[in-house]
Amino acid sequence: MNQNMGRLIRYILIIQKLSGKRKYIPGDELISYLNLQMQIRGYAVGLSLRTLQRDIADIASMFEIEIKNRRGEGYYILEKPINADVRYDELLLNFDLLTSLNSSSDATGFIIPEHHRPKGAESIPALIHAIKSSSPLSFEYKLVRKDNKVIKKTVKPYFLKESLGLWYLVAIDETQKLRIYAVDRISNLSILPEKYKKDESIDPNRLFQNSYGIWDDEKIPIEEVVLSYSPLDGYFLKATPLHSSQEVLVDNDEEFRIRLSIRITNDFVMALLARSNSLTIIKPYSLRVRVNEVYRQALERNKI
């Protein structure tokens, strides 16, 4: 079991526990909680007060979250973390999935993993530290669409985003534009000593609200999309909506119809193709033409 990942999970568990409704958590209760949660995740237990204090010091350094202990009351966060640049619930969920699928995990007897594994998780602690401390990053980045050409980048990191099982870094590049970097394509990562001032007008909750997945190009207009599916596909689309704007128009034994407000990107088109067996594109007509062309080319490549 990767102990570095285990420590990071422990840090996030501490932050989560102390970010709850109760202001103070006694030390023995906090240690018992951490031991139980780590045991559930397949890690060794036996966390001591000394280890807890070391973790708290690491949290202050990595996350810039100061934790204090009030005598007779317990531990508390001096100032509750309100920044949205690191979503601790999402981080913990994804780290849990990664470690649960690790070949040395006790969970492998009852979890059936995919044959592929998301890469790049080992860089996340350094990325979190750089984001929280407003420290620029330098790294090498592989351009998959350009024959795997490797370029050097120096960026100002702002957010981490998870999409479809992969991690992405949202950062300001040398041209002062917001860019997205797949974490699994980052190598030779270094945190630079200087600091930068963040642009507080950049809202993570608005960055991708009009797009599917990670791709958000403001040059692509936001359009009304109306799609019709079979009731069976509708069941799955109710459980996992295509997009946050999804609105159900028809839901009966004959049809499941939805309306979206979204940018029609390549990622979105690929998502439509994944459930195209019953898909009917009602509007816009341009999207129907686009998907039809994908079908046409596929038939040509795979003709019998």
C-alpha positions in Angstrom: 0.0 0.0 0.0 1.3 3.4 -1.0 2.1 5.1 2.4 2.4 8.6 0.7 -1.2 8.2 -0.5 -2.2 6.9 2.9 -0.8 10.0 4.6 -2.6 12.3 2.1 -5.9 10.5 2.8 -5.3 10.9 6.5 -4.8 14.7 6.1 -8.0 15.0 4.1 -9.9 12.9 6.8 -8.6 15.3 9.5 -9.8 18.4 7.5 -13.2 16.8 6.8 -13.7 15.8 10.4 -12.8 19.2 11.8 -14.9 21.0 9.1 -18.2 19.5 10.4 -20.9 21.1 12.5 -19.1 20.5 15.8 -16.5 23.1 16.5 -14.2 21.0 18.7 -13.2 17.3 18.4 -11.4 15.8 21.4 -8.0 14.3 20.6 -9.0 10.7 21.5 -12.2 10.9 19.5 -10.2 12.2 16.5 -7.6 9.5 16.7 -10.3 6.8 17.0 -12.1 8.2 14.0 -8.9 8.2 11.9 -7.9 4.7 13.0 -11.3 3.4 12.0 -11.4 5.2 8.7 -7.8 4.1 7.8 -8.7 0.5 8.8 -11.7 0.6 6.5 -9.4 1.7 3.7 -7.0 -1.2 4.3 -4.2 0.8 6.0 -2.4 -0.1 9.3 -4.0 1.3 12.4 -2.4 2.5 15.6 -2.3 6.3 15.0 -0.7 8.0 18.0 -1.0 11.5 19.4 2.5 12.2 18.2 1.5 11.1 14.7 -1.6 13.3 14.8 0.5 16.3 15.8 2.9 15.7 12.9 0.0 15.4 10.5 -1.4 18.7 11.8 2.0 20.3 11.1 2.0 18.8 7.6 -1.5 20.1 6.9 -0.5 23.6 7.8 2.4 23.4 5.4 0.6 21.6 2.5 -2.9 23.0 2.7 -2.2 26.2 4.7 -5.0 25.2 7.1 -4.1 26.0 10.8 -5.4 23.5 13.4 -5.3 24.3 17.1 -6.1 22.3 20.3 -8.1 24.1 23.0 -7.5 22.5 26.4 -10.6 20.7 27.6 -12.4 21.1 24.3 -10.4 19.5 21.6 -9.0 20.2 18.1 -10.5 22.8 15.7 -9.6 24.6 12.5 -8.7 28.2 13.3 -10.4 29.4 10.1 -12.8 27.1 8.3 -11.6 26.3 4.7 -14.0 28.0 2.4 -11.9 28.1 -0.8 -13.4 26.1 -3.7 -10.0 25.4 -5.3 -9.6 22.1 -3.6 -12.8 20.0 -3.1 -11.9 17.7 -0.3 -14.9 15.4 -0.6 -14.1 14.7 -4.3 -10.4 14.3 -3.6 -11.1 11.7 -0.9 -13.6 9.8 -3.0 -11.2 9.5 -5.9 -8.2 8.6 -3.7 -10.4 6.0 -2.1 -11.1 4.5 -5.5 -7.5 4.6 -6.5 -6.3 2.9 -3.3 -9.2 0.4 -3.3 -8.1 -0.8 -6.7 -4.5 -1.1 -5.8 -3.2 -4.6 -6.3 -2.0 -4.8 -2.7 -5.3 -3.6 -1.2 -7.5 -5.9 0.9 -10.4 -4.8 -1.2 -9.3 -6.6 -4.3 -11.2 -9.7 -3.3 -14.6 -8.0 -3.8 -13.9 -5.1 -6.2 -13.6 -5.8 -9.9 -11.5 -3.0 -11.4 -11.3 -1.8 -15.0 -8.3 -3.0 -16.9 -6.9 0.5 -17.2 -5.8 2.7 -14.3 -5.9 6.5 -14.1 -2.4 7.9 -13.9 -0.9 11.0 -12.3 -2.2 10.6 -8.8 1.3 10.7 -7.4 1.6 14.4 -8.5 -1.6 15.5 -6.7 0.0 16.3 -3.3 2.5 18.7 -4.9 -0.2 20.3 -7.0 -2.4 20.8 -4.0 0.5 22.4 -2.1 1.3 24.7 -5.0 -2.4 25.8 -5.4 -2.8 26.5 -1.7 0.5 28.4 -1.4 0.1 30.3 -4.7 3.4 29.0 -6.0 4.1 28.7 -9.7 4.9 25.3 -11.2 7.3 24.3 -13.9 7.0 20.9 -15.7 7.3 19.1 -18.9 4.0 18.4 -20.8 3.3 15.8 -23.4 1.2 17.0 -26.4 -0.6 13.8 -27.5 -2.1 15.4 -30.6 1.3 16.5 -31.8 3.1 13.1 -31.9 3.8 13.2 -28.2 6.0 16.2 -28.4 7.2 17.3 -25.0 7.2 21.0 -24.1 8.3 22.9 -21.0 5.7 25.0 -19.2 5.7 27.4 -16.3 2.2 28.1 -14.9 0.2 29.6 -12.1 -1.9 26.7 -10.7 -5.5 27.5 -9.7 -7.7 24.4 -9.5 -7.7 20.6 -9.8 -10.6 19.0 -11.7 -11.6 15.4 -12.0 -13.4 14.3 -15.1 -14.2 10.8 -16.3 -11.7 9.2 -14.0 -8.8 11.5 -14.9 -7.3 14.5 -13.1 -6.7 17.9 -14.7 -4.8 21.0 -13.6 -6.4 24.4 -14.4 -3.7 27.0 -14.5 -2.7 30.4 -16.0 0.1 29.9 -18.6 2.9 32.2 -19.8 0.4 34.0 -22.1 -1.8 34.8 -19.1 -4.6 32.6 -20.4 -6.4 29.9 -18.5 -5.3 26.5 -19.7 -6.1 22.9 -18.8 -3.4 20.2 -18.4 -4.0 16.5 -18.0 -2.1 15.5 -14.8 -1.1 12.1 -16.3 0.9 14.0 -19.0 2.9 16.1 -16.6 6.4 15.1 -15.7 9.5 16.6 -14.0 7.3 18.7 -11.8 8.9 21.5 -9.7 7.3 24.0 -7.3 9.0 27.4 -7.8 9.9 29.5 -4.7 8.2 32.7 -5.7 4.6 33.6 -5.1 1.9 35.0 -7.4 -1.4 36.8 -6.7 -4.5 34.9 -7.7 -7.2 36.5 -9.9 -10.2 36.2 -7.5 -12.6 36.8 -10.4 -12.0 33.2 -11.6 -14.9 31.2 -10.3 -14.3 27.4 -10.4 -18.1 26.7 -10.2 -18.6 28.7 -13.5 -15.6 27.4 -15.5 -17.2 24.3 -16.9 -20.9 24.8 -16.2 -21.8 25.1 -19.9 -19.7 22.1 -21.1 -19.4 18.4 -20.9 -16.3 17.1 -19.3 -13.1 19.2 -19.3 -13.3 21.1 -22.6 -14.8 24.6 -22.4 -14.2 26.9 -25.3 -16.0 30.2 -25.1 -15.8 30.5 -28.9 -18.3 27.7 -29.1 -21.9 29.0 -28.5 -24.2 27.7 -25.8 -27.1 26.0 -27.6 -30.4 24.4 -26.7 -30.1 20.6 -27.3 -33.2 18.3 -27.3 -32.6 14.6 -27.3 -34.9 11.6 -27.3 -34.1 8.1 -26.0 -35.8 4.9 -25.2 -37.3 4.5 -21.7 -34.5 2.0 -20.8 -31.7 4.5 -21.7 -33.8 7.1 -19.9 -33.5 5.2 -16.7 -29.7 5.4 -16.9 -29.8 9.1 -17.9 -31.9 9.9 -14.9 -29.4 8.1 -12.6 -26.4 9.8 -14.4 -27.5 13.0 -16.2 -25.5 14.1 -19.2 -25.1 17.6 -17.9 -26.2 19.7 -14.9 -28.6 21.6 -17.2 -30.5 18.4 -18.1 -34.3 19.0 -17.9 -36.7 16.1 -18.4 -39.4 16.9 -21.0 -41.0 13.5 -21.5 -40.7 10.4 -19.4 -43.2 7.6 -20.2 -43.4 4.1 -21.5 -42.7 5.3 -25.1 -40.0 7.9 -24.8 -37.5 9.7 -22.6 -36.8 13.2 -23.8 -34.5 15.8 -22.3 -33.4 19.4 -22.9 -29.8 20.7 -22.3 -28.2 24.1 -22.5 -24.6 23.3 -23.4 -21.6 23.9 -25.7 -21.5 21.3 -28.4 -17.9 20.1 -28.1 -16.2 16.9 -29.4 -16.4 15.5 -25.9 -20.2 16.0 -25.8 -20.6 14.4 -29.2 -18.6 11.4 -28.1 -20.8 11.1 -25.0 -23.9 11.1 -27.3 -22.4 8.3 -29.4 -21.9 6.1 -26.3 -25.7 5.8 -26.0 -26.6 6.2 -29.7 -28.5 2.9 -30.0 -31.8 4.7 -29.1 -30.8 8.3 -29.6 -32.8 10.7 -31.7 -31.5 14.3 -32.0 -34.4 16.6 -32.2 -32.5 19.8 -32.1 -30.3 21.5 -33.2 -30.3 20.3 -36.7 -26.5 21.0 -37.0 -25.9 18.5 -34.2 -27.9 15.8 -36.1 -25.7 16.6 -39.2 -22.5 16.3 -37.2 -23.4 13.0 -35.6 -24.7 11.7 -39.0 -21.2 12.5 -40.5 -19.6 10.5 -37.7 -21.8 7.5 -38.5 -21.1 7.9 -42.2 -17.3 7.8 -41.7 -17.6 4.9 -39.3 -19.6 2.9 -41.7 -17.1 3.6 -44.5 -14.2 2.5 -42.3 -16.0 -0.6 -41.1 -17.9 -1.6 -44.2 -18.2 -5.3 -44.9 
